[in-house]
Every structure is written in structure tokens, then in C-alpha cells.
Amino acid sequence: MTQQARPARFQTRKEEKGVSLSSLVPLVTGTGGALIVLLAGMGLFLTGKLHPDPEFQRIITENDRLREANDLLRKASEELRAQNATLADASNLTNNLVTALIGVAHERRAAENSQPPVVLQLPAPDPGVPGAGNVGA
């Protein structure tokens, strides 16, 4: 029997010197690779490579600007509340004044017409209703 040449896929590979790409795949996909990626990411984060400093400075200045605007709005809101309280007091005073003026006008009209003021009287209690004797007392 003669030996036939094996196809290329069945040929044995000669030992290569150095590191091949196929030998690195299990290291990258395994637990060790995950740990290396995690440590590298943590190192980049702690050294400030993953979050650039200019971006943080922009966010800090925007936050300070928003805080100042919020303080101004809070002060304006407090001033509006104080104005509303003053207006409410003024409206109560005006209502009391108008009520007093109406009372004075009624008294003057009654005095001018010489009519006694209207006094409401309760009806006489009905003796047939129990407890009706206590109505006027």
C-alpha cells in the first residue's frame, strides 16, 4: 500500500515557537481575562481616563448656575407669598370697612325715616309640641 498524501486539514501542525493567537483566546474569554478587563477598567476610572475632567468641570459649573437660579426663584416665590399675604390682609380690611359703612348708612336711613330698626321675633311656642317651651329661653 502506498501512502497517500493527507489533506491539509488532517496534517499535524509543527510546533511553533512563541505565542499563537489561538492560545490567547481561552485567556481572554475565561475568568482571568474578565479579571484583567475589570482591573484595567477600574484603573482607567480611578486615573480619570474614563471620565474626562473638562466634562466634569462643565457639569459642576452648570450645577452651580442652576443652584443660583433656584435660589433666585425661591426668593421671588417668598416675596410673592408676602405680597399675597399683604393683599389678603388689605382685602379683609376693605371688606370690614365696607360692612361698617353699610351699617352706618342703614342707621342713618333709619334715623332719617324715624322708623325703628327691624327686629326679628321668634314665634310663640306651641304647647302641643314637646320641648317647644325651651325655644325662646
C-alpha positions in Angstrom: 0.0 0.0 0.0 1.2 3.3 -0.8 0.8 6.2 1.5 -1.4 8.8 0.1 -0.9 12.4 0.9 -3.2 13.6 3.7 -5.3 16.6 3.1 -4.1 19.8 4.7 -6.7 19.7 7.4 -5.5 16.4 8.7 -1.9 17.3 8.7 -0.2 17.6 12.0 1.0 21.1 12.8 4.6 21.6 13.6 5.3 23.1 16.9 5.6 26.8 16.5 7.8 28.9 18.8 6.2 31.9 20.5 2.5 32.5 21.4 -0.2 31.9 18.9 -3.5 33.7 18.7 -5.5 30.6 19.3 -3.7 30.0 22.6 -4.7 33.5 23.8 -8.4 33.0 23.2 -9.1 31.0 26.3 -7.2 33.5 28.4 -9.3 36.4 27.1 -12.7 34.6 27.4 -12.0 33.0 30.7 -12.1 34.2 34.3 -8.6 35.6 34.1 -9.5 37.7 31.1 -12.5 39.1 32.9 -10.4 39.9 35.9 -7.8 41.7 33.7 -10.5 43.7 31.9 -12.1 44.6 35.3 -8.8 45.7 36.8 -7.9 47.7 33.6 -11.3 49.5 33.7 -11.0 50.3 37.3 -7.5 51.6 36.8 -8.7 53.8 33.9 -11.7 55.1 36.0 -9.5 55.9 39.1 -6.9 57.8 37.0 -9.6 59.8 35.3 -9.3 58.4 31.8 -12.9 57.2 31.6 -14.4 60.5 32.8 -12.7 63.5 31.3 -12.1 66.4 33.6 -13.4 69.1 31.3 -16.8 67.3 31.2 -16.9 67.2 35.0 -16.0 70.9 35.2 -18.8 71.7 32.7 -21.3 69.8 34.8 -20.1 71.4 38.0 -20.4 74.9 36.6 -23.8 74.1 35.2 -24.9 72.8 38.6 -23.7 76.0 40.3 -25.5 78.1 37.8 -28.7 76.1 38.3 -28.3 76.4 42.1 -28.1 80.2 41.8 -31.2 80.3 39.6 -33.0 78.1 42.0 -32.1 80.4 44.9 -33.4 83.4 42.9 -36.6 81.6 42.2 -37.0 80.7 45.8 -36.5 84.3 46.9 -39.0 85.5 44.3 -41.5 82.9 45.5 -41.1 84.1 49.1 -41.7 87.7 48.0 -44.8 86.8 46.1 -46.1 85.0 49.2 -45.5 88.0 51.3 -47.3 90.2 48.8 -50.2 87.8 48.7 -50.5 87.9 52.5 -50.4 91.7 52.4 -53.1 91.8 49.7 -55.3 89.3 51.7 -55.0 91.5 54.8 -55.9 94.6 52.8 -58.9 92.8 51.2 -60.1 91.8 54.7 -59.7 95.3 55.9 -61.6 96.7 52.9 -64.4 94.2 53.5 -64.7 95.2 57.1 -64.7 98.9 56.1 -67.4 98.4 53.5 -69.5 96.4 56.0 -69.2 99.2 58.6 -70.1 101.8 56.1 -73.2 99.9 55.0 -74.2 99.6 58.7 -73.7 103.3 59.2 -75.8 104.0 56.1 -78.6 101.8 57.3 -78.6 103.5 60.7 -78.7 107.0 59.1 -81.6 105.9 56.8 -83.5 104.5 59.8 -82.8 107.7 61.8 -84.0 109.9 58.9 -87.1 107.9 58.3 -87.8 107.7 62.1 -88.6 104.1 61.7 -87.5 101.7 64.4 -84.9 99.2 63.3 -86.3 95.8 62.2 -86.1 93.3 64.9 -86.9 89.7 64.2 -89.1 88.0 66.8 -89.4 84.3 67.4 -92.9 82.8 67.1 -94.7 81.8 70.3 -94.0 78.3 71.3 -96.7 75.7 70.5 -97.8 74.0 73.7 -98.6 70.8 71.8 -95.0 70.2 70.7 -92.8 68.6 73.4 -89.7 70.7 74.1 -91.2 73.7 72.3 -91.2 75.8 75.6 -87.3 75.9 75.5 -87.1 77.7 72.1 -87.2 81.3 73.3 -85.4 80.6 76.6 
